[in-house]
Amino acid sequence: MHASAPTSQLYLSQARATKSVEDCMTVYDKWAATYNDEVGDEAQSYVAPVLVAQAAIKYKSSKSAADSVILDAGCGTGLVGQALAIGGAKAIDGIDLSAPMLDVARDTGVYRNLAQADMTRPLDTQDETYDTVVCVGTFTLGHVGPDPALRELIRVTRKTGIVVATILEDIWVSGGFKAEVEKLKAEGVVRVVSEDLIDYVKGHGDKAVLLILERAHRA
Ligand SMILES: C[S@@+](CC[C@H](N)C(=O)[O-])C[C@H]1O[C@@H](n2cnc3c(N)ncnc32)[C@H](O)[C@@H]1O
C-alpha cells in the first residue's frame, strides 16, 4: 500500500490481509478510535450500513421495525445500528470480535445489548431469538467465512424472519458463500429473497452482494 494512502485504506487493507481471527482483532482494536471518521468521509463513501438498514426495514414482514428484535452481527462501531434506529428500530443487539469497536458502539446508545463474539465459531445465542439479523462488512476478505456463520445467523433467526448481509463481490463465489447459500436452500432451511449487487465502499471501488434470506417456516 502506498505510504500516502488514507489511514482507513491502510487499516482496511491490513484487515483484509489477515490470516487469523487474532490478527483481524488486532487491526480493529487499533482502528476503533478513528474508524467512524475515516469510513464516513466523502472520499470513502461507505454506503453499505445505510443500504442494509433500509433493506431490512423495508422488507415486508409481519412486524414493524419498532416491534422487531434485531441482531447486528459484526456491528463494529455501530453504524448499522444507528441507521436502523433512524428507521424506527428499538430493540437492537450487537456482537463483534473487537472490544474497542464494541465500546464505540456502546457510546451510540442505540444498542440494547452488546457482546464480544467470534462469528467463525457457533454463537452463544438461543435458536430463533431474532426477527431480523443484519451483517455488514464482515463477510469480506480476511474476516468471516460462510461456514458456520451463515447457518448460525439463520439458526438464531425466527421462522420467516430475515437475514440481510453484505458479501464482498470478490469472494461471493470464490469464498464459498454462493455455494453455502445454495446448500441452505437445497436443505429447505432458507428462501433466497434477493442477491443483488450493490455499491459498498464507493471510494474503494468495491461492490458487494446484498443477500436477503428468509428462514423457512418449517426449518
Ligand atoms: C468492516 S467492519 C464492519 C463493521 C460494521 N458492521 C460497519 O458496517 O461499519 C468489520 C467488523 O467485523 C468484525 N469482525 C471481524 N472478524 C470477526 C469475527 N470473527 N467475529 C465477529 N466479528 C468479526 C470486526 O471487528 C469489525 O468490527
PDBQT file of the ligand as one rigid body, heavy atoms in Angstrom, charges set to zero:
ROOT
HETATM    1  C1  LIG A 301     -15.586  -3.504   8.120  1.00  0.00    +0.000 C 
HETATM    2  S1  LIG A 301     -16.062  -3.699   9.800  1.00  0.00    +0.000 S 
HETATM    3  C2  LIG A 301     -17.828  -3.531   9.687  1.00  0.00    +0.000 C 
HETATM    4  C3  LIG A 301     -18.428  -3.034  10.972  1.00  0.00    +0.000 C 
HETATM    5  C4  LIG A 301     -19.866  -2.549  10.852  1.00  0.00    +0.000 C 
HETATM    6  N1  LIG A 301     -20.788  -3.632  10.554  1.00  0.00    +0.000 N 
HETATM    7  C5  LIG A 301     -19.964  -1.479   9.795  1.00  0.00    +0.000 C 
HETATM    8  O1  LIG A 301     -20.606  -1.747   8.751  1.00  0.00    +0.000 OA
HETATM    9  O2  LIG A 301     -19.401  -0.397   9.982  1.00  0.00    +0.000 OA
HETATM   10  C6  LIG A 301     -15.890  -5.453  10.081  1.00  0.00    +0.000 C 
HETATM   11  C7  LIG A 301     -16.210  -5.854  11.500  1.00  0.00    +0.000 C 
HETATM   12  O3  LIG A 301     -16.144  -7.275  11.583  1.00  0.00    +0.000 OA
HETATM   13  C8  LIG A 301     -15.632  -7.604  12.851  1.00  0.00    +0.000 C 
HETATM   14  N2  LIG A 301     -15.115  -8.976  12.793  1.00  0.00    +0.000 N 
HETATM   15  C9  LIG A 301     -14.034  -9.417  12.131  1.00  0.00    +0.000 A 
HETATM   16  N3  LIG A 301     -13.869 -10.734  12.336  1.00  0.00    +0.000 NA
HETATM   17  C10 LIG A 301     -14.886 -11.120  13.150  1.00  0.00    +0.000 A 
HETATM   18  C11 LIG A 301     -15.256 -12.355  13.749  1.00  0.00    +0.000 A 
HETATM   19  N4  LIG A 301     -14.528 -13.466  13.569  1.00  0.00    +0.000 N 
HETATM   20  N5  LIG A 301     -16.350 -12.387  14.542  1.00  0.00    +0.000 NA
HETATM   21  C12 LIG A 301     -17.074 -11.269  14.764  1.00  0.00    +0.000 A 
HETATM   22  N6  LIG A 301     -16.782 -10.062  14.228  1.00  0.00    +0.000 NA
HETATM   23  C13 LIG A 301     -15.690 -10.001  13.430  1.00  0.00    +0.000 A 
HETATM   24  C14 LIG A 301     -14.565  -6.557  13.101  1.00  0.00    +0.000 C 
HETATM   25  O4  LIG A 301     -14.213  -6.458  14.463  1.00  0.00    +0.000 OA
HETATM   26  C15 LIG A 301     -15.239  -5.311  12.544  1.00  0.00    +0.000 C 
HETATM   27  O5  LIG A 301     -15.952  -4.618  13.535  1.00  0.00    +0.000 OA
ENDROOT
TORSDOF 0
